[in-house]
């Protein structure tokens, strides 16, 4: 059963899938990895991104990729607002560990139920010219349904990486993750920095949502499937490391794809999470952990 | 004077309350039908559509004076597509809400957890789309409206394999792939039995987790085994992924489909469009002339009106007529035995052939349909981005069983 074309296609399919996983996990890499905020509602924001892509695509025919990038600023402000509520209610009083987790669970359910009430529970999909087309390079197939989200993910991750490493605010976000008090002593406002970072994390969900609905149908509760996977990718990559997160997502995607192809798809989550457990046993801080 | 006024007030209040009591007593006590339903979570799309169908039945019955001259009332709770919620809901329905009759939620995973409670109370239990639930329980008051047939696991895919056997040159090898979940595993088990019984060689037989995002590696692995036919047992998001992946990989199987849930839903049909052409899949009702049962078009007209703006399947061909029919069966039985006696209702349901919007319904000893009517339909000439095309005949041609057939198979799968 092992042949060069099967192997090559399995690796390529895994890389493309990993790219999508990276987009879903990117916001968490900032919010959970850098700020230590357990935003369990992140996949729910991704689903909101999918619904916005669906609405604008079905009504006006806009491309889901463009919709994702256009909706990101709105998500940024919503994220910043949510962080402000979270800060005032929990973080300020030091109750962020358990109460904060419950808060984000609540946000997740509110988003899910609101989507059900407003848009119902039917499956939603988008139309775009490239969905259904496949490019072939030799014996390797590149379905555009996966390639477009992959390209978006690479661009998004590179953009966030450069932003965090090259700009003043990006460095401030990294600083607040490392030593909040030191940042405060230097005259910066850590709450403002965290609010900005949280907004940035939620903004990436708009783009990841557009990718998700390009890949397959979406209904309000589908985000739950990605909670475990997204957190696992952030931990595997190393808390706070964007490049680590991206590589971890690719590893998870390739492992899943290889196992699906050569062993059996039902083993793929077990093997993928086995890789996670093994990596953490050898490197407790993850691949690029701080 | 003040005392007089007080007395007068008291008399008036008494008279009013007496009038109100007599008014209440004049109203017959409603018959309460209790059930849980998936109104949120993964199965909510189907659950909400089913509820619309059930409410149409309730309103139709109440317009005609109710059952046993009593209005019908629903008491239901959202099980959130969580089987763990189901036992609690049925306990509450029976012990707190004191419902008179119960019916099931939608789907195998939601029906099975209610069975022990329903059995303990010896209740008649009309059920909505559970595959082979009673194989384990063997409960004599269980009645399944889904027309899977007396041997649901194997009857489900029998048509797919019988169709394959009729083709020239005859296919020899089969790939079976299914989701790791109750219904799909049952469907795959039945497919395995049928494949072995009919002499097919199984070259691929695997399951996948429900959280799978990309199906191209699976389809490619199937392709590598070069099967003549591919049987898929899947849920809506996976079915979409499978069809897209089969198209992207260029699957060379001659017959593809079988047990894919979701290809019956209008939104998915519209989105997949021409990718569906050639797929042979199960269904229970399609708008073909051979299935034009009395009342079904009127029911669908009401459903389609009620479904507007509710975010559910706008056409409602798959589940809603059966959600209406399982209550028709229950209602007709209550009227026939003139009582709510569970034993009498169950006995009547066992011996009677019912006229419903889904045609004649006759139950066998195990509560499944006495004769299977799992249709195998083939998508034909499906156009891009057009929902209306599925409202009429010609797009899902019935190939099997013979008595409901509306056209000939196009074989192999990809022309």
Interface residues (C-beta under 8 A of the other chain):
Chain A: X1 X3 X6 X9 X10 X13 X14 X16 X17 X20 X112 X113 X116 X119 X120 X121 X122 X123 X124 X125 X127 X131 X132 X134 X141 X143 X145 X146 X215 X216 X217 X219 X220 X221 X222 X225 X229 X256 X257 X258 X260 X261 X262 X264 X265 X266 X268 X269
Chain B: X39 X40 X41 X42 X44 X45 X47 X48 X81 X177 X180 X206 X207 X208 X209 X210 X211 X212 X213 X214 X216 X217 X218 X220 X221 X224 X225 X236 X237 X240 X241 X244 X245 X247 X248 X249 X262 X265 X267 X268 X271 X275 X310 X311 X312 X313 X385
